[in-house]
Amino acid sequence: MDMPGAMIVFAQVVDSRSFSAAAARLGLSKSAVSKQIAKLEDRLGARLLNRTTRTLSPTDAGQDFYERCLRVAREVEEAERAITHLSAEPRGLLRLNAPASFGREYLAPLVPEMLARWPELRIEVLFEDRFVDVVAEGFDLVIRITRLQDSSLVARRIASCRRLLCAAPSYLARRGVPRTPADLLQHDCMLYSYATDQNEWEFVGPDGRLETVRVDGRLRANNAEVTLAALRAGAGLALSPDFIVGPDIAAGRLVPLLTGYENPFGAIYAVWPHNRNLAPKVRAVVDFLVERFAAEPIWESRRES
């Protein structure tokens, strides 16, 4: 016996107060509905309906069972809606936010491809270096490059990312080369304004031990391009994502430092608000980004070339 199906039929009979009306709504014959209810009562060993010549009403047991049937019916309806969303074509407006440097260099070239792939999709892109409130500001999708902490959001990793400590040869010639994290206390360290731990830099040494150093310097910026320009000019050293400084390291304009240490930075994530039914436009774009960055990230190949 199809128990969930029988429960949905029973709920419809109670709502309709009639076998005939329920049958019409369900697209079944009256006899088929009547047989389903009879089998249901036999299986449960209880009378669920009070039957008169004019109407039907649930018994006490039937009323309790009816309320449970409603929950099953809602779950079935939501499951059907979710599957429909999965197969639906992405459409409507997608509001996308990403850090400026990453967005301009690596996401912007992908936007035309997304528009060509989904003709019914419209995209509003905001590239800016600040920590946006995904829900309050109405974003459908946000790219974050960090360790995730907000449990009210859903996230999917789209690429790896490392933060590299580096400086220009001119700065190192003038100020010396740091050999340990503690040496950074004697250096001008450039800070990123929107980082929650901007003054505290973490390093994991060859022995696996975590070291935290509280650094300081003369430059604090909310934009990666400002920091990169200052780095190239020899104004200090910085702990920056590899997709920003990788090409300069490869070209010799910047020198990697403390290469025996790792910074436990996290990765690059696509982040969106909790939603019982994820919109097809969000699912499609997230899958697309994961696909594009699945292999070696572009910045890694540039750094090693």
C-alpha distance (Angstrom), angle and dihedral (degrees) to the residues before:
residue distance angle dihedral
M1 . . .
D2 3.80 . .
M3 3.79 97.0 .
P4 3.82 98.7 -176.8
G5 3.80 89.7 47.5
A6 3.79 92.0 49.1
M7 3.80 90.6 49.3
I8 3.80 90.7 53.9
V9 3.82 90.0 49.4
F10 3.81 91.1 50.0
A11 3.83 92.0 49.9
Q12 3.79 89.7 51.6
V13 3.83 91.6 49.8
V14 3.80 91.2 52.4
D15 3.81 91.4 47.0
S16 3.81 92.1 48.2
R17 3.84 96.3 39.8
S18 3.79 85.8 -145.3
F19 3.80 138.6 77.6
S20 3.80 90.6 -143.1
A21 3.80 95.5 51.2
A22 3.80 91.9 45.0
A23 3.81 91.1 49.4
A24 3.80 90.7 51.6
R25 3.82 92.3 50.9
L26 3.79 93.0 46.9
G27 3.80 95.5 43.0
L28 3.81 92.2 -120.2
S29 3.77 134.1 120.6
K30 3.80 118.9 -97.4
S31 3.81 90.6 -117.9
A32 3.83 91.5 52.7
V33 3.79 90.8 53.3
S34 3.80 92.2 46.5
K35 3.82 91.3 50.4
Q36 3.82 91.6 49.5
I37 3.81 91.5 53.7
A38 3.81 91.7 46.8
K39 3.82 91.3 51.4
L40 3.79 90.1 47.1
E41 3.82 92.2 53.0
D42 3.80 90.4 47.3
R43 3.78 92.0 51.1
L44 3.80 93.9 47.5
G45 3.78 94.0 40.5
A46 3.79 91.5 -134.2
R47 3.79 138.2 100.1
L48 3.78 108.6 -113.5
L49 3.81 102.5 179.4
N50 3.78 137.3 47.7
R51 3.77 105.2 -142.0
T52 3.82 125.0 -158.3
T53 3.76 130.4 163.7
R54 3.79 91.2 -98.3
T55 3.80 108.6 32.9
L56 3.78 148.9 5.3
S57 3.79 126.8 -129.5
P58 3.80 131.9 175.4
T59 3.78 121.6 -104.4
D60 3.80 117.9 -131.0
A61 3.79 89.2 -91.3
G62 3.79 89.2 44.1
Q63 3.80 92.6 52.8
D64 3.81 91.7 52.4
F65 3.80 90.7 46.7
Y66 3.81 91.1 46.4
E67 3.82 91.7 58.4
R68 3.78 90.0 52.3
C69 3.79 90.1 47.7
L70 3.79 89.8 55.3
R71 3.80 90.3 57.3
V72 3.81 90.4 50.9
A73 3.80 91.0 48.3
R74 3.81 90.8 51.6
E75 3.80 91.5 49.4
V76 3.80 91.2 50.4
E77 3.80 90.8 48.7
E78 3.81 92.0 49.8
A79 3.81 91.2 47.7
E80 3.79 90.6 52.1
R81 3.80 90.8 47.7
A82 3.80 91.2 50.1
I83 3.80 92.4 52.0
T84 3.79 89.8 47.8
H85 3.80 89.6 53.3
L86 3.79 90.7 50.6
S87 3.77 92.0 57.9
A88 3.81 96.3 38.5
E89 3.77 121.6 109.8
P90 3.84 113.8 -107.4
R91 3.79 107.5 -105.5
G92 3.77 142.8 154.3
L93 3.80 129.7 41.5
L94 3.81 120.9 -29.6
R95 3.82 114.6 -165.7
L96 3.81 108.2 -154.5
N97 3.80 126.7 -173.3
A98 3.81 128.1 -173.3
P99 3.81 139.6 158.7
A100 3.81 109.0 -79.9
S101 3.81 99.8 -119.5
F102 3.79 95.3 45.6
G103 3.79 92.4 41.5
R104 3.78 97.2 50.9
E105 3.79 95.5 43.6
Y106 3.79 103.6 37.2
L107 3.83 111.2 13.3
A108 3.81 100.9 40.0
P109 3.84 92.9 65.3
L110 3.83 89.2 54.6
V111 3.82 97.0 52.4
P112 3.85 95.9 79.6
E113 3.80 89.4 51.6
M114 3.81 91.2 52.3
L115 3.80 91.3 50.0
A116 3.80 91.2 49.4
R117 3.80 93.0 47.1
W118 3.84 95.8 50.4
P119 3.83 111.6 34.9
E120 3.83 92.6 -176.7
L121 3.81 93.6 54.1
R122 3.81 123.4 97.9
I123 3.82 118.9 -166.8
E124 3.79 129.7 -155.8
V125 3.80 109.2 -166.9
L126 3.80 124.4 -162.7
F127 3.79 116.9 -178.8
E128 3.81 111.0 -172.8
D129 3.77 138.8 141.0
R130 3.77 102.6 -119.6
F131 3.80 137.6 94.8
V132 3.81 102.5 -103.1
D133 3.80 126.0 -158.1
V134 3.79 100.1 -118.5
V135 3.81 96.9 -159.0
A136 3.82 101.9 34.2
E137 3.80 92.7 47.7
G138 3.77 94.1 46.4
F139 3.79 101.0 -119.1
D140 3.79 119.0 162.0
L141 3.79 93.7 -162.2
V142 3.81 134.7 12.0
I143 3.79 130.0 -173.2
R144 3.79 112.7 -140.0
I145 3.79 127.0 -173.5
T146 3.78 105.3 -161.5
R147 3.76 145.6 64.9
L148 3.79 107.8 -59.0
Q149 3.79 121.2 -122.8
D150 3.83 107.8 154.9
S151 3.81 106.2 99.9
S152 3.82 91.3 -173.3
L153 3.80 89.2 74.0
V154 3.78 133.7 68.0
A155 3.80 117.5 -130.1
R156 3.77 138.7 -172.2
R157 3.78 124.2 -169.1
I158 3.81 111.6 -121.7
A159 3.82 102.1 172.9
S160 3.76 145.2 -3.5
C161 3.79 120.2 -104.4
R162 3.79 135.0 -177.9
R163 3.78 132.1 -165.6
L164 3.79 112.2 -132.0
L165 3.78 125.7 -159.1
C166 3.79 108.9 -136.6
A167 3.79 146.5 150.8
A168 3.80 139.4 -176.6
P169 3.81 119.6 -89.8
S170 3.82 89.2 -117.5
Y171 3.81 91.7 58.1
L172 3.82 93.0 47.4
A173 3.84 91.2 48.7
R174 3.78 89.0 54.1
R175 3.82 101.6 38.8
G176 3.79 105.1 22.7
V177 3.81 132.6 -116.6
P178 3.83 118.4 -71.3
R179 3.81 112.2 -129.4
T180 3.81 100.4 -175.4
P181 3.82 134.7 24.7
A182 3.81 89.0 -106.1
D183 3.81 89.2 62.2
L184 3.82 89.1 66.5
L185 3.81 88.7 76.5
Q186 3.82 86.5 75.2
H187 3.82 95.0 51.4
D188 3.80 140.0 78.6
C189 3.80 102.8 -107.1
M190 3.80 117.6 -168.1
L191 3.79 114.1 -135.7
Y192 3.80 132.8 -149.4
S193 3.80 110.9 -133.2
Y194 3.81 98.9 -147.0
A195 3.80 96.5 49.1
T196 3.79 111.9 109.4
D197 3.82 89.8 -144.1
Q198 3.80 97.4 35.3
N199 3.83 94.9 145.5
E200 3.79 96.1 40.0
W201 3.79 115.4 74.0
E202 3.78 118.0 -171.6
F203 3.78 127.5 -152.2
V204 3.78 132.4 -179.1
G205 3.79 110.5 -148.5
P206 3.81 130.5 -147.6
D207 3.81 88.6 -90.1
G208 3.83 91.5 55.9
R209 3.79 93.4 -111.3
L210 3.81 117.7 140.7
E211 3.81 115.9 -129.0
T212 3.80 122.3 -169.5
V213 3.80 119.1 -162.1
R214 3.79 123.6 -170.9
V215 3.79 102.8 -140.6
D216 3.78 133.8 -174.8
G217 3.78 139.2 -174.4
R218 3.76 146.7 161.1
L219 3.82 98.2 -93.2
R220 3.78 126.8 66.3
A221 3.83 115.9 170.2
N222 3.79 138.9 171.7
N223 3.79 92.8 -152.0
A224 3.80 129.1 70.7
E225 3.82 94.2 -147.2
V226 3.80 90.7 60.1
T227 3.79 91.1 51.9
L228 3.81 92.4 45.6
A229 3.81 92.5 51.3
A230 3.81 90.4 50.0
L231 3.78 90.9 47.4
R232 3.80 92.2 52.9
A233 3.81 89.9 48.5
G234 3.79 91.8 54.6
A235 3.81 96.3 -113.3
G236 3.79 95.2 137.5
L237 3.78 144.4 -51.9
A238 3.81 128.9 -75.3
L239 3.77 142.8 -167.3
S240 3.81 101.6 -131.2
P241 3.83 138.0 165.4
D242 3.78 114.1 -90.7
F243 3.80 92.9 -122.5
I244 3.83 87.9 64.4
V245 3.81 103.1 41.6
G246 3.83 100.6 24.1
P247 3.81 96.5 90.4
D248 3.83 91.8 47.8
I249 3.79 91.1 50.0
A250 3.80 90.1 50.1
A251 3.81 90.1 50.1
G252 3.80 93.2 48.6
R253 3.79 94.6 -116.1
L254 3.81 89.6 116.3
V255 3.80 130.9 33.5
P256 3.85 122.1 -141.8
L257 3.80 113.9 -127.4
L258 3.83 135.4 -158.4
T259 3.80 88.7 16.5
G260 3.79 90.6 171.9
Y261 3.81 89.2 65.5
E262 3.79 131.5 70.8
N263 3.78 128.1 -149.5
P264 3.85 111.2 -137.7
F265 3.77 92.7 -135.9
G266 3.80 106.8 148.1
A267 3.79 125.0 -135.0
I268 3.79 144.3 -85.5
Y269 3.80 112.9 -72.7
A270 3.78 138.3 -173.5
V271 3.80 106.1 -137.6
W272 3.80 130.4 -168.3
P273 3.82 138.3 164.1
H274 3.78 121.6 -86.7
N275 3.80 109.6 -90.7
R276 3.79 128.4 170.1
N277 3.80 90.0 -141.8
L278 3.80 111.4 34.2
A279 3.80 109.3 -142.0
P280 3.82 114.3 -113.1
K281 3.82 90.7 -125.3
V282 3.82 91.7 58.8
R283 3.79 94.3 43.0
A284 3.81 91.9 48.5
V285 3.81 95.7 49.0
V286 3.81 93.2 45.5
D287 3.82 90.9 50.3
F288 3.80 88.9 47.8
L289 3.81 93.0 52.6
V290 3.79 92.7 46.6
E291 3.80 88.8 51.1
R292 3.80 93.2 49.3
F293 3.80 94.6 48.4
A294 3.82 96.9 34.6
A295 3.78 95.2 102.9
E296 3.79 124.4 48.4
P297 3.81 108.2 -36.1
I298 3.79 114.8 -108.1
W299 3.80 91.7 -117.6
E300 3.81 91.6 55.7
S301 3.80 92.2 55.3
R302 3.81 90.5 46.9
R303 3.80 91.3 50.1
E304 3.79 93.8 50.5
S305 3.82 97.4 41.6
